[in-house]
Amino acid sequence: MRKAPTLSEMLKAALAVPIPFNMIIVCTMFLASGAAVVGVAMQVRKIATHRMDLDIKRRMVEEGMTAEEIERVLRASRESGGAEEL
């Protein structure tokens, strides 16, 4: 079974293509890599925001707040721009 090419092997193969076409291939590879990094960063941010939201709710429950009070606090903070909906 043939193993997958490494990134450096793919880059060498792209640079071996004739001059105007190799830059198109290289730029496409970098754009795709950048899009993947941005996608992962967005998902990590969503997870972190969700975990912070859960932590705030847990602390309010531990302090003895009722569900209605928690809902009122969260709604007020969203309306004032204090929290972001996922």
C-alpha positions in Angstrom: 0.0 0.0 0.0 1.3 3.4 -1.0 1.8 6.0 1.8 0.3 9.5 1.5 2.7 12.2 0.3 4.1 14.7 2.9 3.5 18.4 2.6 7.1 19.0 1.4 6.7 16.3 -1.3 3.5 18.0 -2.5 5.2 21.4 -2.5 8.2 20.0 -4.5 5.8 18.4 -7.0 3.9 21.7 -7.4 7.1 23.6 -8.0 8.1 21.1 -10.7 5.1 22.1 -12.8 5.9 24.7 -15.5 6.3 28.3 -14.3 2.9 30.0 -14.6 1.0 27.0 -13.4 3.1 26.2 -10.3 2.2 29.5 -8.7 -1.5 28.8 -9.1 -1.1 25.4 -7.5 1.1 26.8 -4.6 -1.4 29.7 -4.0 -4.3 27.3 -3.9 -2.5 25.1 -1.4 -1.8 28.0 0.9 -5.4 29.4 0.6 -6.8 25.9 1.4 -4.4 25.6 4.4 -5.4 29.1 5.6 -9.1 28.3 5.3 -8.6 25.1 7.3 -6.8 27.0 10.1 -9.5 29.7 10.2 -12.2 26.9 10.4 -10.5 25.2 13.3 -10.0 28.5 15.1 -13.7 29.4 14.7 -14.7 26.0 16.1 -12.3 26.4 19.1 -13.7 29.8 19.8 -17.3 28.5 19.7 -16.4 25.7 22.2 -14.6 28.2 24.5 -17.6 30.5 24.4 -20.0 27.7 25.1 -17.9 26.4 28.0 -17.8 29.9 29.5 -21.6 30.2 29.2 -22.1 26.9 30.9 -19.7 27.9 33.7 -21.6 31.1 34.3 -24.9 29.2 34.5 -23.4 26.7 36.8 -22.1 29.4 39.2 -25.5 31.1 39.2 -27.2 27.8 40.1 -24.6 27.2 42.9 -25.4 30.7 44.3 -29.1 29.6 44.5 -30.6 31.6 41.7 -33.8 30.2 40.2 -34.2 29.4 36.5 -36.3 32.5 35.9 -33.6 34.7 37.5 -30.8 33.1 35.4 -32.9 33.6 32.3 -33.6 37.2 33.1 -29.8 37.9 33.7 -28.8 36.2 30.5 -31.4 37.9 28.4 -30.4 41.3 29.9 -26.7 40.7 29.1 -27.5 39.6 25.5 -29.6 42.7 25.0 -26.8 45.0 26.3 -24.2 43.2 24.1 -22.5 41.5 27.0 -22.9 38.0 25.6 -22.9 36.5 22.2 -25.3 33.9 21.0 -23.9 30.8 19.4 
